[in-house]
Amino acid sequence: MADRGATPMILITSTLVILLTFAPCSGANVKIGVPENYDGIFPWYLAKLHSLPTNYSDLVVTGDDEGIFGVDAQFLYALKPLDREKQPSYSLQVSFRTSVHRQSFTVEVCVIDKNDNVPTFIEESMRGSVQLGLLKGIPFMQVEAQDRDERNTVHAELRFSLMEQTPRIPYSQMFFIDSITGEVSLTEEGASTLDPEMCGRYKLSVMVKDMAGKANAFFTAGIVTVEVTGNTWASPDPVRLQENLPGPYPIPISQVKWSGSQAVYSLGGEFPEMLFTISREGVIYLNAPLDRETQDQFHISIVVERPDGREIAKPVELRVMVGDANDNRPTFPEAQYHAVVKELAARGTEILTVQAADNDDPKTDNVRIFYRLVGQIPESPRALFRVDRDSGVISVQADSMEGTAPQYTLTITAEDAKGLNSSCTVVVTVQDENNNPPVFSQHEYGPFHIPEDASLGTTVTAVLARDADVRGGDSWQVDYRVESGNEEEVFTLVTDRQTNELSLVLSKVLDFERDSEYILVLSAQNPVALVRGRYGPSSTATVTIYIDDVNEGPILSQSHYEVTVREGEEPGRVIATIRGYDPDSHPIRGHKEILFDREIFWRTETVHALDREENSTYTMEVIAVDGRNSSLSASTLVTVQILDVNDNSPVLVGDYSWKYLCTPRWEDQALVLASRDSDGPQHGGRLNFSLRSDPTVRRNWKLTPINDTHTNLSLNIPYLAPEVYTVPFTISDSSSPPRSTFINLPVTVCPCNVRGNCKMAAKQLQGMPTIQSAVGILLGTFAVIGTILTVVFVRLSYQSPKQQSKTNQERIPLNISIS
C-alpha cells in the first residue's frame, strides 16, 4: 500500500478536513460521517485512527461483508462509493496486537445524505370530492408524496403547488393547495360559486418539489381529479312544539347531516343552557318543558366543524315554535286604579277603563277575558256604578251622584274561559261641582273710622262670603273684587284661602284734606264657572270707611337740592329757592319765608365771596316748622357745588439754582422744569412752555415738552461759553383766554469732567473772604485756567480733521453732583 504515491495522501488530507465537518454517528468509540455517492479517486481515505498506540501490529478491520473498508498506516479507507438509501451506516471492528495482548475498538461510519432522489406521489391516481357548501380554506382531500432522501434534511423537505385547473370555470382559481401539507381546499371564489350543474369535475395539475421548493430542487408533476358533489347540509324544517309537554325527556325534534368528511356538531342561540342539545349523529333533542309565555319561538343555529375545531360550512338554522296552553290567569297591570267623576255626571258617563292581560297566545280563545263588579265600599241603597262585561269600561249607573259619599272603592274581577281570574281595586272620587254661589252674610258693612295717619298695612275690617260647595275645592274658594270706590287703589284685598275671609288692608297714605270718605262695593265669585245658578245681589256688599283728620307737619317738595355757583360771585346773590307747604294750611316758620298760595319759598343766598380752590363743596340743612305745633317739621339738604373760574396763573415749581448744563453740549442732557396751576382741569389742563421771541434766546436754548406739567430745557447749539445765563420763557394755561406767567430762569453753563461733574462753582460767593472763600477763590482760579485750556483744546479739536467722539457725552448720567 505504500507505493500508491503522493496524490492519495493529498486527497486523504482534503477528505479528512471535509469529513470532520459532518455530524458523527452515536454509540461508537470512533464516529465518522461520510457523504454518499463519492465520485473521486479510490481508495478513498476517510479518517486517521488516532486511537492506535505507537507499538501496534497486525491491524485488522472486520464487520464489512462487502469488503468496502480497509486500513492503511492508521488510515481508514473505502474502495467504492456509499449509498445512504441502501445502507445508512456501518459498524466496523478495528483490532490490533500490542506487546501484551490483542485489543480492538469500534468505528461507526454514518453515510451522510445527498439530494439524489426525486420526490414521487404516493398514489398514482389521486382523486377527491368536494361538497357543495364547504367554506373556503377547509381541506377536503390531501395530496401525499415521498422522497427517499433523509427525512429530517432539506433534501426531503417537500413543497406542493397547484399549476393548472381544468376547466377554468366559473373562475380560474377555484382551488388552493397548502404548500407544506398538500391539503386541497376551496378559495373564496370557489366556495361562493361552486356549482355541480355548471361543472361537476375538475382536473388539477399539481407539482411536488424537494429542497423546500428551491430552484435546484427535484420535482414531479401529477393530476388530481376532484368530483363536485351535492350536500344534505341545509336548514331543517321548522318544528312546532306544545308548551309543557309531559315527556319523558329528552325528546328528539329534528336532525341534520354533513355528507362530507367527519364532522362535529354544536348548537348556538338564545335559549337556556342544555335546553336543546345535538348528538354526534346530528339528532337535536329537547331536554325540558317549554313555556310559551317566557319565549314563544327559538332560532337555533347549528354549527358543523372539523374535529380540530375549524368550521366546515356556514351554520344552518332550526326554528322551533311553541304552541300555547291555557296556563295563565288574566292579571291587571296595576293593583289599584284612581278615577274622578263629577257629582252632576249623567247616567252612562264613562269613568275609567280597566284592562287585564293574559299571557296565553293572543290568537286563541285562551286570552278572552270577562269583567265583573264584585264589591263596593261604602255600600249604597242604589246602584251607582257598573262595569262592561267585555270591555272593562266602568260608568255611572245612577241618574246623579249628588248627595253620595265623597269616595268609593270598587273591586273588579277579570276571568278567562277556563275560570282563571284575578282582581283589582278602583278608587272613585266624586268631584264637587260649582253649583252654589258665594253669599255675603249682610249687604252693608260699616261705617268704619280710620285716622289719616294710619300706617300702611293696617287692616280696616274683615268680611266673609260663604259658599255651600265642598270646603277646600275650587268650587268653594272665593275670589273678591272691588267693583267701585277704590279707583286709586288705596286699599288692598287680602283673602285667607283656609277660611275665605277677606281683609281690607291700607296700601296708600291717607289724606283727609283730599278724601274723607270711601264707599267700596265688593263682589264675591268662585275661580271656576258656575255650573248651576248665577251670581245675584247676595254676592255683593258695600263697605263704608270714614277718614279722621289729624294735624300734619309741613312738607318740602324735595328731599335734596343740588345747586351750582361760579366761584368769586358777589355776596348777597340768591342761589336757590326751597319750596314747601302745610297740608292743613297752617303757617310754616322757616328761613326768609314767603307765603304764596299755601306754598312757602325760602331763598338761599351767599354771604361772602366763594373760592373753589379753598373749598369746592358746601352742604347745609334747611328745616321747616309747623306754625301751630313746633314739634312737626320737615328738613332737606342743599349741596352747593362751586364751579371753577380761571383765576390762577401757572407757576414754576422747584429749585434750579444748583443745576447746570455741560458745554460743549452733552447729548440727551437737559434740565427738567416742573409747573403747576391751582385751577381745575378745565382751565389748568395742559401747561405750555415757550421761549421769549428773541433770536439769540431761541438760537441758544430749546424747550421740549414731556407731559402736561413738565418740559426739558437744553442747549440748542453744540457750544456755549461757560457762565450763568438768564433764560426768559412763559408758562401759559389751556383756558381761553389763557393766563400766563413770565419767568427769567438763571441757568449755569459750565465745562464738565468725564463723569459729568461741573468744573466751576454754580454761583459766585458773597461776603467777606474766609478760609473757605480763599480756598474757593483758589479753586475758581484753577477752574478759569482749566476753562481757558479746555476752550483752546476744543478749538484745536474743531480744526483737526478727526471728529470728537460723543461716547462719553452720551453715557454720562443726567444728575451728577458737582465735585
Buried (B, 14 or more C-beta within 10 A) or exposed (E): EEEEEEEBEEBBEEBBEEBEEBEBBEEBEBBBBBBBEBEEEBBBBBBBBEBBEEEBEEBEBEEBEEEBBBBBEBBBBBEEBBEBEEEBBBEBEBBBBBEEEEBEBBBBBBBBBBBBBBBBBEEEEBEBBBBBBBBEBBBBBBBBBBBBBBEEBBBBBBBBBBEEBEEEEBBEEBBBBBBEEBBBBBBEBBBEBBEBEEBEEBEBBBBBBBBBBEEEBBBBEBBBEBEBBEBEBEBBEEBEBEBBBEEEEBBEBBEBBBBBBEBBBEBEBEBEEEBBBBEEEBBBBBBBBBBBBEBBEBEBBBBBBBEEEEBBBEBBBBBBEBBBBBBBBBBBEEEEBEBEBBBBBEEEEBBBBBEBBBBBBEEBEBBBBBBBBEEBEEEEEEEBBBBEEEEBBBBBBBEEBEEBBEEBEBBBBBBBBBEBBBBBBBBBEBBBBBBBBBBBEEEEBBEEEBEBBBEEEEEBBBBBBEBEBBEEBBBBBBBBEBEEBBEEEBBBBBBEEEEBBBBBBBBEEBBBEEEBEBBBBBBBBBEBEBBEEEBEEBBBBBBBBEBEEEBBBBEBEEEEBEBEBEBEBEEEEEBBEBBBBBBBEBBBBBEEBEEEEEEBBBEBEBEEEBEBBEEBEBEBEBEBBBBEEEEBBBEBEBBBEBBBBBBBBBBBEEEBEEBBBBBBBBEEBBBBBBBBBBBBEEBBBEBBBEBBEEEEBBEBBBBEEEEBBBBBBBBBEEBBEBEBBEBBBBBBBBBEEBBBBEBEBEBBBBBBBEEBBBBBBBEEEEEEEEEEBEEBEEEBEEBEEBBEEBBEEBEEEEEEEEEBEEEBBEEBEEEBEBE
